[in-house]
Amino acid sequence: MTRIPGDPGPLGRVRYALGFRLPPRNREWVRHDLTDAGWRGRLLLRHLYVMVPVCLLLALLPGPTWSRAAVPLLAFVASTLTVAITAEDLRRSRLHRHGLHPPDRR
């Protein structure tokens, strides 16, 4: 797989997944990430990278077994559905944050 110009590298990708704005030198990579085919899948995958550790920490909280399973599951399902439903708005916001314009709707 070839690298896209402006690829932020592993640390930059973590910052990007957490919602931080990347420097202007990464603008073309951001444009590709948010406008090329498969952008919804990449958006959901980034969300999973953030939520899986959070859910694992929630599972470590004290309480009955059913609660230690239900709380992380509820957090995971609710947040994933929220991201899936609002994907277009999240993309538009991230594009705006990086000084880019969303593609025209056809």
Secondary structure as GFF3:
##gff-version 3
##sequence-region A 1 106
A	DSSP	alpha_helix	9	17	.	.	.	ID=ss1
A	DSSP	three_ten_helix	24	26	.	.	.	ID=ss2
A	DSSP	alpha_helix	27	35	.	.	.	ID=ss3
A	DSSP	alpha_helix	39	59	.	.	.	ID=ss4
A	DSSP	alpha_helix	65	85	.	.	.	ID=ss5
A	DSSP	alpha_helix	87	97	.	.	.	ID=ss6
###
